Amino acid sequence: MQFIKKYGFLILPMIFMLIGFLTLKFSVDFGSRAAYAYFKSKGTYGINLAEFNTIQSKYMISHMIIGGILFSLGTIFLFFSVYKLSKK
């Protein structure tokens, strides 16, 4: 119990980093799937390629931004946690 109490706050930053890294790594796949789902929900089967590429790139960029924010926050919190542990 003492171990979990002492090092338990290191788990949350690592989870943020893992989710952020996976979102960054698979952002192209997530963006493509989101664009396909968007066009499928609109019911447009005659897809305009330029419009599809624009929407796909916007979805990819949004996933990259979300992944970057989560990874950065996880890294910052991890460094603060390690610093806090080293001060004790």
Residue frames as a rotation matrix with the C-alpha (Angstrom) as fourth column:
MET 1
0.567 0.824 0.000 0.00
0.824 -0.567 0.000 0.00
0.000 0.000 -1.000 0.00
GLN 2
0.389 -0.512 -0.766 2.86
0.195 -0.767 0.612 2.35
-0.900 -0.387 -0.198 0.78
PHE 3
-0.653 -0.659 0.375 4.31
0.465 0.042 0.884 1.79
-0.598 0.751 0.279 -2.72
ILE 4
-0.148 0.696 0.702 1.02
0.947 -0.105 0.303 2.70
0.285 0.710 -0.644 -4.41
LYS 5
0.753 0.439 -0.491 0.63
0.601 -0.762 0.240 5.73
-0.269 -0.476 -0.837 -2.19
LYS 6
0.097 -0.826 -0.555 4.16
0.148 -0.539 0.829 6.92
-0.984 -0.163 0.070 -2.95
TYR 7
-0.830 -0.555 -0.050 4.31
-0.008 -0.077 0.997 6.21
-0.558 0.828 0.059 -6.71
GLY 8
-0.162 0.871 0.463 0.63
0.775 0.403 -0.487 6.20
-0.611 0.280 -0.741 -7.68
PHE 9
0.553 0.400 -0.731 0.68
-0.008 -0.874 -0.485 9.72
-0.833 0.274 -0.480 -9.09
LEU 10
-0.523 -0.776 -0.353 3.17
-0.472 -0.081 0.878 8.60
-0.710 0.625 -0.324 -11.75
ILE 11
-0.510 0.370 0.776 0.52
0.590 0.807 0.004 6.43
-0.625 0.460 -0.630 -13.42
LEU 12
0.529 0.825 -0.199 -1.70
0.443 -0.468 -0.765 9.26
-0.724 0.317 -0.613 -14.70
PRO 13
0.281 -0.459 -0.843 1.08
-0.680 -0.715 0.163 11.08
-0.677 0.527 -0.513 -16.64
MET 14
-0.772 -0.581 0.256 2.18
-0.266 0.662 0.700 7.80
-0.577 0.473 -0.666 -18.17
ILE 15
-0.146 0.810 0.568 -1.39
0.722 0.480 -0.499 7.09
-0.677 0.337 -0.655 -19.30
PHE 16
0.671 0.349 -0.654 -1.57
-0.078 -0.844 -0.531 10.58
-0.737 0.407 -0.539 -20.85
MET 17
-0.200 -0.844 -0.498 1.72
-0.748 -0.197 0.634 9.99
-0.633 0.499 -0.592 -22.62
LEU 18
-0.752 -0.067 0.656 0.63
0.201 0.924 0.324 6.60
-0.628 0.376 -0.682 -23.92
ILE 19
0.278 0.928 0.246 -2.72
0.677 -0.008 -0.736 7.86
-0.681 0.372 -0.631 -25.22
GLY 20
0.591 -0.112 -0.799 -1.03
-0.387 -0.908 -0.159 10.90
-0.708 0.403 -0.580 -26.79
PHE 21
-0.510 -0.855 -0.096 1.65
-0.556 0.243 0.795 8.78
-0.657 0.459 -0.599 -28.44
LEU 22
-0.570 0.354 0.742 -0.86
0.552 0.834 0.025 6.33
-0.609 0.424 -0.670 -29.85
THR 23
0.577 0.791 -0.204 -3.05
0.412 -0.498 -0.763 9.17
-0.706 0.356 -0.613 -31.12
LEU 24
0.254 -0.579 -0.775 -0.03
-0.689 -0.670 0.275 10.72
-0.679 0.465 -0.569 -32.82
LYS 25
-0.709 -0.621 0.335 1.08
-0.260 0.671 0.694 7.42
-0.656 0.405 -0.637 -34.29
PHE 26
-0.580 0.563 0.589 -2.33
0.751 0.650 0.118 6.49
-0.316 0.511 -0.800 -35.70
SER 27
-0.275 0.495 -0.824 -3.53
-0.039 -0.862 -0.505 10.01
-0.961 -0.107 0.257 -36.57
VAL 28
-0.752 -0.011 -0.659 -3.47
-0.649 -0.161 0.743 9.30
-0.115 0.987 0.114 -40.31
ASP 29
-0.850 0.453 -0.269 -5.60
0.350 0.867 0.356 6.19
0.394 0.209 -0.895 -39.89
PHE 30
-0.409 0.716 -0.565 -7.98
0.705 -0.144 -0.694 7.95
-0.579 -0.682 -0.446 -37.49
GLY 31
-0.455 0.184 -0.871 -8.28
-0.357 -0.934 -0.011 10.91
-0.816 0.306 0.491 -39.85
SER 32
-0.883 0.108 -0.458 -9.01
-0.413 0.288 0.864 8.73
0.225 0.952 -0.209 -42.86
ARG 33
-0.702 0.644 -0.304 -11.65
0.677 0.736 -0.003 6.74
0.221 -0.208 -0.953 -41.01
ALA 34
-0.351 0.575 -0.739 -13.28
0.441 -0.595 -0.672 9.91
-0.826 -0.562 -0.045 -39.69
ALA 35
-0.623 0.095 -0.777 -13.41
-0.612 -0.679 0.407 11.41
-0.488 0.728 0.481 -43.20
TYR 36
-0.883 0.327 -0.337 -14.94
-0.019 0.692 0.721 8.22
0.470 0.643 -0.605 -44.63
ALA 37
-0.533 0.705 -0.468 -17.50
0.833 0.339 -0.437 8.18
-0.150 -0.623 -0.768 -41.81
TYR 38
-0.478 0.331 -0.814 -18.32
-0.026 -0.931 -0.363 11.84
-0.878 -0.153 0.453 -42.44
PHE 39
-0.718 0.185 -0.671 -19.00
-0.695 -0.243 0.676 11.30
-0.038 0.952 0.303 -46.13
LYS 40
-0.820 0.439 -0.368 -20.94
0.326 0.886 0.330 8.13
0.471 0.150 -0.869 -45.41
SER 41
-0.492 0.651 -0.578 -23.15
0.693 -0.109 -0.713 9.94
-0.527 -0.751 -0.397 -42.90
LYS 42
-0.505 0.290 -0.813 -23.84
-0.435 -0.899 -0.051 12.69
-0.746 0.328 0.580 -45.42
GLY 43
0.303 0.643 0.703 -24.92
0.270 0.649 -0.711 10.10
-0.914 0.405 0.023 -47.95
THR 44
0.577 -0.188 -0.795 -22.77
-0.738 -0.536 -0.409 11.51
-0.349 0.823 -0.448 -50.74
TYR 45
0.563 -0.358 0.745 -21.58
0.329 0.924 0.195 8.66
-0.758 0.136 0.638 -52.88
GLY 46
0.613 -0.416 0.672 -20.24
0.642 -0.233 -0.730 10.89
0.460 0.879 0.124 -55.65
ILE 47
0.558 -0.445 -0.700 -17.31
0.604 -0.361 0.711 12.14
-0.569 -0.820 0.067 -53.58
ASN 48
0.899 -0.376 0.225 -15.57
-0.140 -0.733 -0.665 15.29
0.415 0.566 -0.712 -54.70
LEU 49
0.454 -0.780 -0.430 -11.89
0.753 0.594 -0.282 14.34
0.476 -0.196 0.857 -54.33
ALA 50
-0.404 -0.622 0.670 -10.68
0.168 -0.771 -0.614 17.84
0.899 -0.136 0.416 -53.47
GLU 51
0.228 0.579 0.783 -13.29
-0.731 -0.429 0.530 18.22
0.643 -0.694 0.325 -50.74
PHE 52
0.926 0.097 -0.364 -12.52
0.103 0.864 0.492 14.75
0.363 -0.494 0.790 -49.39
ASN 53
0.064 -0.986 -0.155 -8.78
0.734 0.152 -0.662 15.49
0.676 -0.072 0.734 -49.22
THR 54
-0.356 -0.142 0.924 -9.44
-0.297 -0.920 -0.256 18.77
0.886 -0.365 0.286 -47.42
ILE 55
0.591 0.655 0.471 -11.70
-0.678 0.088 0.730 17.16
0.436 -0.751 0.496 -44.83
GLN 56
0.798 -0.348 -0.492 -9.32
0.419 0.907 0.039 14.23
0.433 -0.238 0.870 -44.40
SER 57
-0.241 -0.953 0.183 -6.33
0.496 -0.282 -0.821 16.51
0.834 -0.107 0.541 -43.80
LYS 58
-0.140 0.258 0.956 -8.32
-0.639 -0.761 0.112 18.55
0.756 -0.595 0.271 -41.25
TYR 59
0.892 0.452 0.026 -9.27
-0.332 0.613 0.717 15.41
0.308 -0.648 0.697 -39.35
MET 60
0.460 -0.800 -0.386 -5.64
0.677 0.597 -0.431 14.26
0.575 -0.063 0.816 -39.39
ILE 61
-0.406 -0.623 0.668 -4.40
0.068 -0.750 -0.658 17.60
0.911 -0.222 0.347 -38.12
SER 62
0.295 0.583 0.757 -6.98
-0.750 -0.350 0.561 17.64
0.592 -0.733 0.334 -35.34
HIS 63
0.957 0.014 -0.290 -5.87
0.131 0.870 0.475 14.18
0.259 -0.492 0.831 -34.19
MET 64
0.052 -0.999 -0.016 -2.23
0.670 0.047 -0.740 15.27
0.740 0.027 0.672 -34.32
ILE 65
-0.279 -0.105 0.954 -3.00
-0.395 -0.893 -0.214 18.32
0.875 -0.437 0.208 -32.18
ILE 66
0.708 0.600 0.372 -4.94
-0.603 0.238 0.762 16.28
0.368 -0.763 0.531 -29.62
GLY 67
0.794 -0.461 -0.398 -2.18
0.499 0.867 -0.008 13.67
0.348 -0.192 0.918 -29.47
GLY 68
-0.170 -0.906 0.388 0.51
0.426 -0.422 -0.800 16.32
0.888 0.029 0.458 -29.15
ILE 69
0.024 0.259 0.966 -1.31
-0.679 -0.705 0.206 18.07
0.734 -0.660 0.159 -26.32
LEU 70
0.929 0.361 0.082 -1.86
-0.311 0.640 0.703 14.83
0.201 -0.678 0.707 -24.40
PHE 71
0.531 -0.803 -0.272 1.73
0.694 0.596 -0.403 13.70
0.486 0.025 0.874 -24.92
SER 72
-0.269 -0.646 0.715 3.11
0.092 -0.756 -0.648 17.11
0.959 -0.108 0.263 -23.88
LEU 73
0.331 0.462 0.823 0.94
-0.772 -0.369 0.518 17.30
0.543 -0.807 0.234 -20.77
GLY 74
0.977 0.021 -0.212 1.90
0.076 0.895 0.439 13.77
0.199 -0.445 0.873 -19.81
THR 75
0.183 -0.983 -0.020 5.59
0.682 0.142 -0.718 14.56
0.708 0.118 0.696 -20.26
ILE 76
-0.242 -0.245 0.939 5.38
-0.326 -0.891 -0.317 17.78
0.914 -0.383 0.135 -18.23
PHE 77
0.621 0.544 0.565 3.45
-0.716 0.100 0.691 16.11
0.319 -0.833 0.451 -15.41
LEU 78
0.841 -0.377 -0.389 5.87
0.408 0.913 -0.002 13.19
0.356 -0.158 0.921 -15.43
PHE 79
-0.151 -0.945 0.291 8.86
0.423 -0.328 -0.845 15.53
0.894 -0.005 0.449 -15.07
PHE 80
-0.077 0.194 0.978 7.16
-0.710 -0.699 0.083 17.37
0.700 -0.688 0.191 -12.20
SER 81
0.896 0.441 0.049 6.35
-0.364 0.667 0.650 14.05
0.254 -0.601 0.758 -10.53
VAL 82
0.503 -0.795 -0.338 9.92
0.666 0.607 -0.434 12.83
0.550 -0.007 0.835 -10.83
TYR 83
-0.323 -0.592 0.738 11.14
-0.018 -0.776 -0.630 16.17
0.946 -0.216 0.240 -9.50
LYS 84
0.359 0.556 0.750 8.75
-0.788 -0.249 0.562 15.88
0.499 -0.793 0.348 -6.56
LEU 85
0.960 -0.031 -0.279 10.02
0.133 0.925 0.355 12.36
0.247 -0.378 0.892 -5.85
SER 86
0.153 -0.988 -0.031 13.65
0.643 0.123 -0.756 13.45
0.750 0.095 0.654 -6.02
LYS 87
-0.145 -0.162 0.976 13.06
-0.429 -0.879 -0.210 16.27
0.892 -0.449 0.057 -3.49
LYS 88
0.793 0.557 0.247 11.77
-0.462 0.284 0.840 13.86
0.397 -0.781 0.482 -0.83
